[in-house]
Amino acid sequence: MFLIIGALVVIGVIYLLLKRHESRMVLIAAGILMCCIAGNPMASLDAFAKSMTNAGLITSVCSCMGFSWCMKYTGCDKHLVVAIGKVLKKMGFLLIPGATLATFVVNIAIPSAAGCSAAVGVIFIPIMMSAGIHPAMAAAAVKSGTYGSMLNPGLVHNAVIAKLAGVQVTDVIANHMLATVVGVIIAAAVLTVLAVVLKENRGFVPEGEAGVDENFGINPLFAIMPLVPVIIPLVVKLLCSKKELMINMKEQEKLYPSKTEIKNLRVLKIIFPIAVTTIVALFVPTAVPLIGMLMFGNLIKEIGSDTSRLFDAAANSIMNAATIFLGLSVGATMTSEAFLNWTTIGIVVGGFLAFALSISGGIFFVKLFNLFSKKKINPLIGATGLSAVPMASRVCNEIATKYDPKNHVLNYCMSSNISGVIGSAVAAGVLISFLG
């Protein structure tokens, strides 16, 4: 009986893998299912833990898988891939190396090779085939770029090597970064030459047209979001020392306790959204719709049981409905002419630089504050002063715990993160007032 059930589970696994579901998630779930059927559900988890050189690697693996799934579930990976795909479509003879390098970049943000291949393959391969490139060569171009994850701090291989060498993950990446980048450039060049020699770079006639959906509306923020875990460690590595990253905020609070005592925190939480909305309305009226809705949500949440029904509706049904209609309306009004130009790549590059500038600015002002204050602040808190909530806080907390496993800065980073949301909304209102 168990043999038959096991065979059915294996068949189900093969089916899900063929449907391009995340391979590691499918395999782990199948293992847990088999152990549950056998009456020993903990055997799979014990085997998984024993296969790791240390317990800390489990966090890295699960975080990496979870982030990949979140990017796929929210559609952020599709926005990034489609944005790059529309640029690739205009590259002509550089299409093969361009696809390899683009896959390499996407794989940095989506470290699962199978997940990355599934995300980019359905876009890049049809584009290359429609340009006359042989399907095998198109697939090889995508496959050749699936080791960009070597530059992602969440990749389990980097964590294993760092543990064995007794160094930080970022140090491992810094040492092999040049070789990894040079390697993908060589791979792209060799593949291009091979395609020309074998005459597989043109002449193929696909059976049907496929590729980038011309009506797909790219959200620039969604397209940049998968790159946040890569941007933050890079900027932090360049601007922060190990001593600064090991600043423990809880120890600082014990050494220098705050003299301000809040007697009635609940009243303060109710007054805060009202005061912020009023001040913004007086100085930046155009930002009131953005700030007002954010503060209204906070207000009905903090009032308590009297508005619990309103808060539940706003946080679930109303928000979900608004998200669906907003996505449909934006997507329906977008045309291919709006994205098939250099503006697309400008948005991606501009977004990358904007995130990097925000992170750098936050770190700089924390460093400036630490020069004149006895109570030090971890620069990672300054790095989260942007609107990527809560991803930026989680990434910075992960960096802090790598240097000191007891140094959890998530709650401090979240306060900075929320401030970034408010600041971004106000800045957007100022831009709207200037640009009309």
C-alpha positions as CSV (number, residue, x, y, z in Angstrom):
1,M,0.0,0.0,0.0
2,F,2.8,2.4,1.0
3,L,4.6,1.6,-2.2
4,I,1.6,2.6,-4.3
5,I,1.1,5.8,-2.4
6,G,4.8,6.6,-2.8
7,A,4.6,6.0,-6.5
8,L,1.6,8.4,-6.8
9,V,3.5,11.1,-4.8
10,V,6.5,10.7,-7.1
11,I,4.2,11.0,-10.2
12,G,2.7,14.1,-8.6
13,V,6.1,15.6,-8.0
14,I,7.1,15.0,-11.7
15,Y,3.9,16.7,-12.8
16,L,4.4,19.8,-10.7
17,L,8.0,20.1,-11.8
18,L,6.9,19.9,-15.5
19,K,4.4,22.6,-14.7
20,R,7.4,24.8,-13.6
21,H,6.6,25.0,-9.9
22,E,9.5,25.9,-7.5
23,S,11.5,22.7,-7.5
24,R,12.9,22.9,-3.9
25,M,9.4,23.7,-2.5
26,V,7.9,20.8,-4.4
27,L,10.5,18.3,-3.3
28,I,10.5,19.4,0.4
29,A,6.6,19.2,0.5
30,A,6.7,15.7,-1.1
31,G,9.2,14.5,1.5
32,I,7.1,15.9,4.4
33,L,4.0,14.3,2.8
34,M,5.6,10.9,2.5
35,C,6.8,11.0,6.1
36,C,3.4,12.0,7.4
37,I,1.8,9.1,5.5
38,A,4.4,6.8,7.0
39,G,3.5,8.0,10.5
40,N,6.8,9.8,11.2
41,P,6.3,13.5,10.2
42,M,9.4,14.7,12.0
43,A,11.7,12.4,10.0
44,S,11.8,14.8,7.0
45,L,12.6,17.8,9.1
46,D,15.3,15.9,11.0
47,A,16.9,14.7,7.7
48,F,16.8,18.3,6.4
49,A,18.5,19.7,9.5
50,K,21.2,17.0,9.5
51,S,22.0,17.7,5.9
52,M,23.0,21.3,6.9
53,T,26.5,22.0,8.3
54,N,24.8,24.3,10.9
55,A,21.3,25.3,11.9
56,G,21.8,28.9,10.6
57,L,21.8,27.7,7.0
58,I,18.2,26.6,7.4
59,T,17.2,30.3,7.8
60,S,19.2,31.2,4.7
61,V,17.6,28.5,2.6
62,C,14.0,29.1,3.8
63,S,14.4,32.9,3.4
64,C,15.7,32.5,-0.1
65,M,12.9,30.2,-1.1
66,G,10.3,32.4,0.6
67,F,11.5,35.5,-1.1
68,S,11.4,33.8,-4.5
69,W,7.9,32.7,-3.8
70,C,6.8,36.2,-2.7
71,M,8.2,37.7,-5.9
72,K,6.3,35.2,-8.0
73,Y,3.1,35.5,-6.0
74,T,3.0,39.3,-6.2
75,G,4.0,39.3,-9.8
76,C,7.1,41.4,-9.2
77,D,9.3,38.9,-11.0
78,K,7.1,39.2,-14.1
79,H,7.3,43.0,-14.1
80,L,11.1,42.9,-14.0
81,V,11.3,40.2,-16.7
82,V,8.9,41.9,-19.0
83,A,10.6,45.3,-18.6
84,I,14.0,43.7,-19.6
85,G,12.3,41.6,-22.3
86,K,11.0,44.7,-24.1
87,V,14.4,46.2,-24.2
88,L,15.9,42.9,-25.4
89,K,13.5,42.7,-28.3
90,K,15.2,45.7,-29.9
91,M,18.8,44.4,-29.5
92,G,19.1,42.7,-32.9
93,F,22.3,40.6,-33.2
94,L,23.0,41.2,-29.5
95,L,19.9,39.3,-28.6
96,I,21.7,36.1,-27.5
97,P,24.3,37.7,-25.3
98,G,21.7,40.2,-24.1
99,A,19.4,37.3,-23.0
100,T,22.2,35.6,-21.1
101,L,23.3,38.7,-19.3
102,A,19.6,39.7,-18.5
103,T,19.0,36.2,-17.1
104,F,22.1,36.6,-15.0
105,V,20.8,39.9,-13.5
106,V,17.3,38.4,-12.9
107,N,18.9,35.3,-11.2
108,I,20.7,37.6,-8.8
109,A,17.3,38.9,-7.6
110,I,15.5,35.5,-7.9
111,P,18.2,33.0,-6.7
112,S,16.3,29.9,-7.5
113,A,17.7,28.6,-10.9
114,A,14.4,26.7,-11.6
115,G,12.2,29.7,-10.6
116,C,14.4,32.1,-12.6
117,S,14.3,29.8,-15.7
118,A,10.6,29.5,-15.5
119,A,10.1,33.3,-15.1
120,V,12.5,34.4,-17.9
121,G,12.1,31.4,-20.2
122,V,8.5,32.1,-21.1
123,I,9.5,35.7,-22.1
124,F,13.0,35.5,-23.5
125,I,12.9,32.2,-25.4
126,P,9.8,33.2,-27.6
127,I,11.5,36.6,-28.2
128,M,14.6,35.0,-29.6
129,M,12.6,32.4,-31.6
130,S,10.6,35.1,-33.2
131,A,13.9,36.8,-34.2
132,G,14.9,33.6,-36.0
133,I,17.1,32.0,-33.3
134,H,16.9,28.2,-33.0
135,P,15.0,27.1,-29.9
136,A,18.0,25.0,-28.6
137,M,20.2,28.1,-28.8
138,A,17.6,30.3,-27.2
139,A,17.3,27.8,-24.3
140,A,21.1,27.7,-24.0
141,A,21.2,31.5,-23.8
142,V,18.8,31.5,-20.8
143,K,20.6,28.5,-19.2
144,S,24.0,30.2,-19.4
145,G,22.8,33.0,-17.2
146,T,21.4,31.0,-14.4
147,Y,24.3,31.3,-12.0
148,G,23.8,35.0,-11.2
149,S,22.5,33.8,-7.8
150,M,26.2,33.4,-6.8
151,L,26.0,37.2,-6.1
152,N,23.0,36.9,-3.8
153,P,23.8,36.8,0.0
154,G,20.8,34.5,0.5
155,L,22.2,31.7,-1.6
156,V,23.0,28.6,0.5
157,H,26.3,27.9,-1.2
158,N,27.7,31.3,-0.1
159,A,26.6,30.7,3.4
160,V,28.2,27.2,3.5
161,I,31.6,28.6,2.2
162,A,31.4,31.5,4.6
163,K,30.9,29.2,7.5
164,L,33.7,26.9,6.6
165,A,36.1,29.8,6.0
166,G,35.0,31.7,9.2
167,V,34.2,34.9,7.3
168,Q,31.1,36.9,6.4
169,V,28.9,36.0,3.4
170,T,29.5,39.4,1.8
171,D,33.3,38.8,2.0
172,V,32.8,35.5,0.0
173,I,30.8,37.3,-2.6
174,A,33.3,40.1,-2.9
175,N,36.1,37.6,-3.5
176,H,34.4,35.8,-6.4
177,M,32.3,38.6,-7.8
178,L,34.8,39.6,-10.5
179,A,35.3,36.0,-11.7
180,T,31.6,35.4,-11.7
181,V,30.9,38.5,-13.8
182,V,33.8,37.8,-16.2
183,G,32.5,34.2,-16.5
184,V,29.0,35.1,-17.7
185,I,30.5,37.6,-20.2
186,I,32.7,34.9,-21.6
187,A,29.8,32.5,-21.7
188,A,27.6,35.0,-23.6
189,A,30.4,35.7,-26.1
190,V,31.2,32.1,-26.7
191,L,27.5,31.2,-27.2
192,T,27.1,34.0,-29.7
193,V,30.1,32.8,-31.7
194,L,28.8,29.3,-31.6
195,A,25.4,30.4,-32.8
196,V,27.0,32.1,-35.8
197,V,29.2,29.1,-36.6
198,L,26.3,26.7,-36.4
199,K,24.0,29.1,-38.2
200,E,21.5,29.0,-35.4
201,N,21.4,32.7,-34.9
202,R,18.8,33.3,-37.7
203,G,16.5,31.6,-40.1
204,F,14.3,29.7,-37.7
205,V,10.6,30.2,-38.4
206,P,8.4,29.7,-35.3
207,E,5.0,28.1,-35.6
208,G,3.3,30.9,-33.7
209,E,4.1,34.4,-32.4
210,A,4.8,34.6,-28.7
211,G,7.0,36.7,-26.4
212,V,6.3,39.9,-24.5
213,D,2.7,40.8,-23.9
214,E,2.4,44.2,-25.5
215,N,-0.6,45.1,-23.3
216,F,1.1,44.2,-20.0
217,G,1.4,47.3,-17.9
218,I,4.8,47.5,-16.1
219,N,4.7,48.9,-12.6
220,P,8.2,50.4,-12.1
221,L,8.1,49.9,-8.3
222,F,7.2,46.2,-8.8
223,A,10.0,45.8,-11.4
224,I,12.6,47.2,-9.0
225,M,11.3,45.3,-5.9
226,P,13.2,42.0,-6.6
227,L,16.5,43.9,-6.7
228,V,16.1,45.4,-3.2
229,P,17.8,42.5,-1.4
230,V,20.7,42.9,-3.7
231,I,20.9,46.7,-3.5
232,I,20.9,47.0,0.3
233,P,23.8,44.6,1.1
234,L,25.8,46.1,-1.7
235,V,25.5,49.7,-0.4
236,V,25.9,48.6,3.2
237,K,29.1,46.7,2.4
238,L,30.5,49.7,0.7
239,L,29.6,52.3,3.4
240,C,29.6,50.5,6.7
241,S,32.3,48.9,8.8
242,K,31.9,45.7,10.7
243,K,32.1,47.6,14.0
244,E,29.2,49.8,13.0
245,L,27.1,46.8,11.9
246,M,27.6,45.2,15.3
247,I,26.1,48.1,17.2
248,N,23.4,46.5,19.5
249,M,20.5,48.8,19.9
250,K,19.2,47.0,23.1
251,E,22.5,47.4,24.8
252,Q,22.6,51.1,23.8
253,E,19.2,51.5,25.4
254,K,20.4,49.9,28.6
255,L,23.5,52.1,28.6
256,Y,21.7,55.3,27.7
257,P,18.0,54.9,28.7
258,S,15.5,57.4,27.4
259,K,14.4,60.2,29.7
260,T,11.1,60.6,28.0
261,E,8.3,58.6,29.5
262,I,5.1,58.0,27.6
263,K,2.2,57.7,30.1
264,N,-0.7,57.1,27.7
265,L,0.6,55.3,24.5
266,R,-2.9,54.6,23.2
267,V,-3.9,58.2,23.2
268,L,-0.6,59.1,21.4
269,K,-1.3,56.5,18.7
270,I,-4.7,58.1,18.1
271,I,-3.4,61.7,18.1
272,F,-0.4,60.8,15.7
273,P,-2.4,60.2,12.5
274,I,-4.6,63.2,13.1
275,A,-1.6,65.5,13.7
276,V,0.3,64.2,10.7
277,T,-2.6,64.7,8.3
278,T,-3.3,68.2,9.6
279,I,0.3,69.3,9.3
280,V,0.6,67.8,5.8
281,A,-2.7,69.4,4.7
282,L,-1.3,72.8,5.8
283,F,2.1,72.6,4.1
284,V,1.7,70.1,1.3
285,P,-2.1,69.9,0.3
286,T,-1.4,67.8,-2.8
287,A,-0.1,65.0,-0.6
288,V,-3.3,64.8,1.5
289,P,-4.9,62.0,-0.6
290,L,-1.8,59.8,-0.1
291,I,-1.1,60.6,3.6
292,G,-4.7,60.9,4.5
293,M,-5.6,57.4,3.4
294,L,-2.5,56.0,5.2
295,M,-3.3,57.8,8.4
296,F,-7.0,57.0,8.2
297,G,-6.1,53.3,8.2
298,N,-3.9,53.8,11.3
299,L,-6.6,55.8,13.0
300,I,-9.4,53.2,12.7
301,K,-6.9,50.5,13.7
302,E,-5.8,52.3,16.9
303,I,-9.2,53.4,18.1
304,G,-10.0,49.8,19.0
305,S,-13.2,47.7,19.2
306,D,-15.5,50.6,18.1
307,T,-13.9,50.6,14.6
308,S,-12.7,47.0,14.4
309,R,-15.3,46.1,11.7
310,L,-14.2,49.1,9.6
311,F,-10.6,48.2,10.0
312,D,-11.2,44.6,9.0
313,A,-13.0,45.7,5.9
314,A,-10.4,48.2,4.9
315,A,-7.5,45.8,5.5
316,N,-9.0,42.9,3.6
317,S,-12.0,43.2,1.3
318,I,-11.8,46.9,0.3
319,M,-8.0,46.8,-0.2
320,N,-8.2,43.6,-2.3
321,A,-10.9,45.0,-4.5
322,A,-9.1,48.3,-4.9
323,T,-5.9,46.4,-5.9
324,I,-7.7,44.3,-8.5
325,F,-9.5,47.3,-10.1
326,L,-6.3,49.4,-10.0
327,G,-4.3,46.7,-11.7
328,L,-7.0,46.1,-14.3
329,S,-7.5,49.8,-15.1
330,V,-3.8,50.6,-15.4
331,G,-3.1,47.5,-17.5
332,A,-6.1,48.1,-19.8
333,T,-5.0,51.7,-20.6
334,M,-1.3,50.9,-21.3
335,T,-0.1,50.6,-24.9
336,S,3.0,49.1,-26.3
337,E,4.2,52.5,-27.5
338,A,4.5,53.6,-23.8
339,F,7.1,50.9,-23.1
340,L,8.9,50.0,-26.3
341,N,11.4,52.8,-26.0
342,W,14.4,53.8,-23.9
343,T,12.1,55.1,-21.1
344,T,11.7,51.5,-19.9
345,I,15.4,50.9,-19.2
346,G,15.6,54.5,-17.8
347,I,12.9,53.6,-15.3
348,V,14.7,50.5,-14.2
349,V,18.1,52.2,-13.9
350,G,16.5,55.3,-12.2
351,G,14.7,53.1,-9.7
352,F,18.0,51.3,-8.9
353,L,19.8,54.5,-8.4
354,A,16.9,56.0,-6.3
355,F,17.0,53.0,-3.9
356,A,20.8,53.2,-3.7
357,L,20.7,57.0,-3.0
358,S,18.0,56.6,-0.3
359,I,20.0,53.8,1.4
360,S,23.3,55.8,1.2
361,G,21.6,58.9,2.5
362,G,20.1,57.1,5.5
363,I,23.5,55.5,6.4
364,F,25.3,58.9,6.0
365,F,22.9,60.7,8.4
366,V,23.2,57.9,11.0
367,K,27.0,58.2,10.8
368,L,26.7,61.9,11.2
369,F,24.4,61.5,14.3
370,N,26.8,59.0,15.9
371,L,29.7,61.6,15.7
372,F,27.8,63.8,18.2
373,S,25.9,61.4,20.3
374,K,27.0,59.0,23.1
375,K,24.1,56.7,22.2
376,K,25.0,55.1,18.9
377,I,22.6,53.9,16.2
378,N,23.2,51.0,13.9
379,P,23.6,52.3,10.3
380,L,21.3,49.6,9.1
381,I,18.4,51.5,10.7
382,G,19.2,54.4,8.4
383,A,19.4,52.1,5.4
384,T,15.7,51.2,5.8
385,G,14.5,54.8,5.4
386,L,12.7,54.0,2.2
387,S,9.2,52.8,1.2
388,A,10.0,49.1,0.6
389,V,8.0,47.8,3.6
390,P,8.8,45.3,5.2
391,M,11.3,43.8,2.8
392,A,14.1,46.4,3.5
393,S,13.7,45.8,7.3
394,R,14.0,42.1,6.9
395,V,17.1,42.3,4.8
396,C,18.8,44.6,7.2
397,N,17.9,42.4,10.2
398,E,19.4,39.5,8.3
399,I,22.6,41.4,7.8
400,A,22.8,42.4,11.5
401,T,22.2,38.9,12.7
402,K,25.0,37.6,10.5
403,Y,27.5,39.8,12.3
404,D,25.9,39.2,15.7
405,P,23.2,36.5,16.1
406,K,21.7,38.3,19.1
407,N,21.5,41.7,17.4
408,H,17.9,41.8,16.1
409,V,17.1,45.2,14.7
410,L,13.9,44.4,13.0
411,N,11.6,46.5,15.2
412,Y,14.0,49.5,15.0
413,C,14.3,49.2,11.2
414,M,10.5,49.0,10.8
415,S,10.1,52.4,12.5
416,S,12.6,53.9,10.0
417,N,10.8,52.0,7.2
418,I,7.4,53.5,8.1
419,S,9.0,56.9,8.2
420,G,10.2,56.3,4.7
421,V,6.7,55.5,3.6
422,I,5.4,58.8,5.0
423,G,8.3,60.7,3.6
424,S,7.8,59.1,0.1
425,A,4.1,60.1,0.2
426,V,4.9,63.7,1.1
427,A,7.7,63.8,-1.6
428,A,5.2,62.5,-4.2
429,G,2.7,65.2,-3.2
430,V,5.4,67.9,-3.7
431,L,6.3,66.4,-7.1
432,I,2.7,66.4,-8.1
433,S,2.3,70.1,-7.1
434,F,5.4,71.0,-9.2
435,L,4.7,68.8,-12.2
436,G,1.0,69.3,-12.3
